[in-house]
Amino acid sequence: MSIIEHFKTLTQIPHCSYKTEKLLEFLVDFATQRDYKVEVDKTKNILISKGTPKLCLQAHYDMVCIGKAPNIETYEEDGWLKAKDSSLGADNGIAIAMMMELMESGTEVEFLITSDEEVGLIGANALAFDLKSKVMLNLDSEDEAEVYIGCAGGIDISASKPYAKLKDSRDCYLVTVEGLVGGHSGVDIDKDIPNAIKLLASYLKDKDIGLVSIKGGERLNSIPTFAQAIIKSDTPLVSQGNVRVETISNDEPILYGGDEIISLLANISHGVRELNQSLGIPDRSINLARVATEGSICTIETSTRAMDPRGMTQNSYDMITLFDGYSYDIKQTDKYPAWKPEVNTFTSLVGECMQEVFGESQTKAIHAGLECGIISQKYPQILIASIGPTIRYPHSSREMVKLDSVEKSFEVLKKVIEVV
């Protein structure tokens, strides 16, 4: 089978984050049937190996499920593989498919496949395998002809506050923003992709309204494509741009002080907070990811990223200061370290292999959270680089992978295996 055929097989096995049991079972069986040694730890990380490996290949096997996923229907268009009305799972399923192709030929490397990367690098944080390799190639980057040597770290920051309820007999409206393109909260944060929650808050701000409820956003690491609020108002509300307004019948009470929620959402500075001039990428960013009212409690969730500890501290300070100003209770979770950019003998070797296949090779860092940051701290003796085929719009229903890039990136991978 080709890599793409292996990948299409993977798309038919549900593996949304937290729900990866079927794919775990499939991968264990696949490797075992090909005489590989397989270990699975308590966090459902998988280590597959054979012989005396010198190189460890690393990827994660969960995916961000958007739209109809995990019901994925793939199709090819203009040299790209896409999915109908859902995320594709090329992030990081293409890497798993490459590993399967190597297992078919009995290649003697270590395959480290981690769990629940997309929801906080959970598997990587719990790694405790005894790795034999001295070098590791992460396969979770998303641009051909580029060797990644550093990545952003991040902290997820959420805040909540209870509100009293108050009867309100004004007319009621359902206000909705939906169908936006979405994108990855790291690599796409500088692409001016609209945020559904911000659009909704901007529309409602400064209006004399009562807020019954609000919800929006899909995943912490995705730019929101949907937001919706139930509103009471004496002044008629009308549709405007991406905002659709419907008159509805609803006798629920409003949240006393609900205008404060709208003000807070409007004041969260979603997007790039600072540029890294030397790397040519965002240095700090904040994604307003989700909001929801349940009963009388409003919860707002943000994902923040930075290329170094200083930036991570600044992001935390900015968000905590803002939430404190509105008397919200604050929680910081899923903190993961940045991977400090470093050129070494292994990254140079990978760059040479890239040059042979593509005729060019660039050394870069990425404004997204690769597991390399955590793994480099757990295994400081291992040299790490990251590569991958060209993938566009991960974590969205527009996700696509460039077909010829997959084959060429696999050629690079095979050359690295040969020369290590």
Secondary structure, DSSP 8 states (H G I E B T S, - for coil): --HHHHHHHHHTS--BTT--HHHHHHHHHHHHTTT-EEEE-TT--EEEE-SS-SEEEEEE--B---BTTTS--EEEETTEEEETTB---HHHHHHHHHHHHHHHTT---EEEEES-GGGT-HHHHT-------SEEEE-----TTEEEEEE-EEEEEEEEEE--EE---SEEEEEEE-----EETTTTTTS----HHHHHHHHHTTS-EEEEEEEE-S-TTEE---EEEEEEESS----BTTEEEEEE-----EETTHHHHHHHHHHS--EEEEEETTTTEEEEEEEEEEEEEETTEEEEEEEEEESSHHHHHHHHHHHHHHHHHTT-EEEEEEEE--B-----HHHHHHHHHHHHHHS--EEEEESS--THHHHHHH-TTSEEEE----EESTTSTT-EEEHHHHHHHHHHHHHHHHH-
